[in-house]
Amino acid sequence: MLLDVGTLFVAMFAAFSIFGITLALSRGSLQDCPEIGLLTWGAWVMLLAMVVSAARVAVPEWIAIIAGNSLLFVGVHINSQALYRFITGQGPPRWQLLLVAAGAILIAVVHQRPTAERTALASGVLVLQGMPMLWLVLTRGWHAEPALRTVALAIGIGVVGHVARIVHVLLAPAEYAAFWQPSLGNGLTYLAGAMFPLGAGIGFIVANLERVAKQLREQATYDSLTGCVRRGSFTAMLDKGYGQARRERKPLSLLLMDLDHFKLVNDTHGHHAGDQVLARFAQAVRTRMRAADVLGRMGGEEFALMLPGTDAAGALHVAEELRQTMASLDIPVGAGVPIRVTVSGGVSSLAPGADGDASALYRRADEALYASKRAGRNRMSLARERDAAAAAR
Ligand SMILES: Nc1nc2c(ncn2[C@@H]2O[C@H](COP(=O)(O)OP(=O)(O)OP(=O)(O)O)[C@@H](O)[C@H]2O)c(=O)[nH]1
């Protein structure tokens, strides 16, 4: 069976046109994805390459040959730019641009040679362009965004198609005597070309959307200043942790912490210094945390630390260590003398087999925190006598 080159060329043109129009329509709303902008340009240049190549019926053939192939190399290079920027944050190595220039010059040099030779040369350049892209996705993109795998698949099909075309050109040059001639190699490469927007194009767009969705999830979950879990997510995690601890009859503790006289830090050293203190505090707490512990920022300068598997005595011990760490921590703020900020806290615990719910646990920790504040700050208190008794035991 021979695939009809003319029909596949029209299919490829139609696929790139619809793809390019879709990308152009969504340009305005996808401004957070600059690589999709590059992909759009890549699609338009590829389309132009097809138009120029097909224009050989109307314009001198040498123009169609040189301009069509050169534009094709440039289009692939723009797609490569998009892929490299998305995966590595930087453009492709400089030699890839030299490859585009060398390919265009070579095509110009051989434009009067038989079509078979030009076909092999063009496919060779495209293989050299496609291989690094394929390698990049396989080595660095595969586990990043799963949709990049269809990008690898589409590029892989393209590379295999062009390699097959080169081999076939060498074996049967008579089948490549004219641009539109049906042949195994031409059929395979135009089929791969028609599938390119489907596999590589859509795969790349979905990978961009996957990344944006992940960033939005992270923004919704984590506080950007301190890296702590936001209040809403923390409350949900506490509910979950509490339910699990009750079911498994394991202890769980909650430590609420509030920086002392924090307003004074802002008023004396400025809001930026206050921000630095908050970030430094969160960092200090994190160095003391276990893997299962969760640190949340409940608002302003109030933080909550959930300690699964830790009883009241253990939690009070952690709290006291954190208090001491803060009391002796010099925090550089601007060019001035480093400052020290103390912290007060309240601990409440779920003893194995005890009743109640997560909001009661929170309320008791909050009461203990305000007991610490009332007692003069820079101290940690256990909630209610019942917890204190448990800790003593
Ligand atoms: N720099 C900075 N300040 C914040 C942020 N969120 C809240 N604040 C400030 O934190 C201060 C909290 O002040 P207060 O609630 O009076 O508490 P405090 O001064 O620490 O006093 P005590 O808690 O009683 O020791 C306010 O001035 C808020 O504007 C933030 O993200 N960055």
The ligand as an SDF file (V2000), in Angstrom:
LIG
                    3D

 32 34  0  0  0  0  0  0  0  0999 V2000
    5.5490   42.0450   58.0260 N   0  0  0  0  0  0  0  0  0  0  0  0
    4.3680   41.4320   58.1490 C   0  0  0  0  0  0  0  0  0  0  0  0
    3.5520   41.7610   59.1500 N   0  0  0  0  0  0  0  0  0  0  0  0
    2.3720   41.1330   59.2750 C   0  0  0  0  0  0  0  0  0  0  0  0
    1.9810   40.1430   58.3610 C   0  0  0  0  0  0  0  0  0  0  0  0
    0.7470   39.6960   58.7370 N   0  0  0  0  0  0  0  0  0  0  0  0
    0.4050   40.3900   59.8510 C   0  0  0  0  0  0  0  0  0  0  0  0
    1.3840   41.2680   60.2100 N   0  0  0  0  0  0  0  0  0  0  0  0
    1.4300   42.1930   61.2930 C   0  0  0  0  0  0  0  0  0  0  0  0
    1.5820   41.5090   62.5160 O   0  0  0  0  0  0  0  0  0  0  0  0
    1.1850   42.3760   63.5790 C   0  0  0  0  0  0  0  0  0  0  0  0
    0.4770   41.5880   64.6340 C   0  0  0  0  0  0  0  0  0  0  0  0
    0.2730   42.4140   65.7030 O   0  0  0  0  0  0  0  0  0  0  0  0
   -0.5210   42.0150   67.0030 P   0  0  0  0  0  0  0  0  0  0  0  0
   -1.6650   41.1360   66.6110 O   0  0  0  0  0  0  0  0  0  0  0  0
   -0.8490   43.2650   67.7430 O   0  0  0  0  0  0  0  0  0  0  0  0
    0.4330   41.1000   67.8010 O   0  0  0  0  0  0  0  0  0  0  0  0
    1.8690   41.3790   68.4500 P   0  0  0  0  0  0  0  0  0  0  0  0
    2.3610   42.7340   68.1720 O   0  0  0  0  0  0  0  0  0  0  0  0
    2.7580   40.2560   68.0250 O   0  0  0  0  0  0  0  0  0  0  0  0
    1.5770   41.2520   69.9480 O   0  0  0  0  0  0  0  0  0  0  0  0
    1.4420   39.9320   70.7960 P   0  0  0  0  0  0  0  0  0  0  0  0
    0.9960   38.8500   69.8830 O   0  0  0  0  0  0  0  0  0  0  0  0
    0.4440   40.2420   71.8500 O   0  0  0  0  0  0  0  0  0  0  0  0
    2.7820   39.6560   71.3680 O   0  0  0  0  0  0  0  0  0  0  0  0
    0.3390   43.4480   62.9340 C   0  0  0  0  0  0  0  0  0  0  0  0
    1.0390   44.6640   62.9580 O   0  0  0  0  0  0  0  0  0  0  0  0
    0.1680   42.9990   61.4840 C   0  0  0  0  0  0  0  0  0  0  0  0
    0.1160   44.0790   60.5770 O   0  0  0  0  0  0  0  0  0  0  0  0
    2.8670   39.8240   57.2820 C   0  0  0  0  0  0  0  0  0  0  0  0
    2.6190   38.9690   56.4470 O   0  0  0  0  0  0  0  0  0  0  0  0
    4.0530   40.4880   57.2160 N   0  0  0  0  0  0  0  0  0  0  0  0
  1  2  1  0
  2  3  2  0
  2 32  1  0
  3  4  1  0
  4  5  2  0
  4  8  1  0
  5  6  1  0
  5 30  1  0
  6  7  2  0
  7  8  1  0
  8  9  1  0
  9 10  1  0
  9 28  1  0
 10 11  1  0
 11 12  1  0
 11 26  1  0
 12 13  1  0
 13 14  1  0
 14 15  2  0
 14 16  1  0
 14 17  1  0
 17 18  1  0
 18 19  2  0
 18 20  1  0
 18 21  1  0
 21 22  1  0
 22 23  2  0
 22 24  1  0
 22 25  1  0
 26 27  1  0
 26 28  1  0
 28 29  1  0
 30 31  2  0
 30 32  1  0
M  END
$$$$
